[in-house]
Amino acid sequence: MLTKRIVPCLDIKNGRTVKGVNFVDLRDAGDPVVLAKQYADLGADELVFLDIAATLENRKTMHDMVLKVAEQVNIPFTVGGGISSVEDVDDLLHCGADKVSINSSAVKRPDLISELSDKFGSQCVVVAIDAKEVEGEWLVHLAGGTIPTDLNLFEWAKEVEQRGAGEILFTSMNHDGTKAGFANKALAKLSSLVNIPIIASGGAGSIEHFVAVFKEGKADAALAASVFHFGEIPIAELKEALRTENIEVRL
């Protein structure tokens, strides 16, 4: 049985880790390099580093910070934000990233997914999907959730798998930062439609929410930010609790 993964997320803006609610009202959560090392030491399975302003500001991900974070961690490390070409990915992998996350650029030019998969392997390509439930339909949003589209979450997920993505990082904008639990119904539907791992994001507030996202949401990994950044849920304690629920995790 594959172990379930616990993944802290470092949302970066102006060189600092930030966290908001429903993608707005950001507050400072600390130095990303310090946090990255702490998480690697505390038993996180992977890290995700998202330069959340890169697309909005039409610039590339900050390579110097990627280098610094990569020097501090010994676990897989995914980087996203402002990635739009094979050259961008090549640069980030040379800086120490293990995987890359693409979002807006994949929607704007879906061929990018297959180009990256062909060049670097599907295991390197994570397609992040930020979606919001609007009148019963899950619609994809771009540029840090600021631009709505008519693209259906589930149709897009099937397409990104077909084009060679190795994983999907699904963030529910309705649940983001609310600490009210993950979008388990949508996650379970996603899991039934695709055969690649699903990373769940948005809504973690308690250990019970992590139990539910694996049992009910059928997620392969659970990503969270504020509950880890502000010490509300220790990773070791979380993993022990998951083990008692017969959810296989790496201790």
Buried (B, 14 or more C-beta within 10 A) or exposed (E): EEBBBBBBBBBBBEEBBBBBEBBEEBBEBBBBBEBBBBBBEBBBBBBBBBBBBBBBEEEBBBBEBBBBBBEBBEBBBBBBBBBBBBEBBBBBBEBBBBBBBBBBBBBEEBEBBBBBBEEBEBEBBBBBBBBBBEEEEBBBBBBBBEBBBEBBBBEBBBBBBEBBBBBBBBBBBBBBBBBEBBBBEBBBBBBEBBEBBBBBBBBBBBBEBBBBBBBBBBBBBBBBBBBBBEEEBBBEEBBEBBEEBEBEBEE
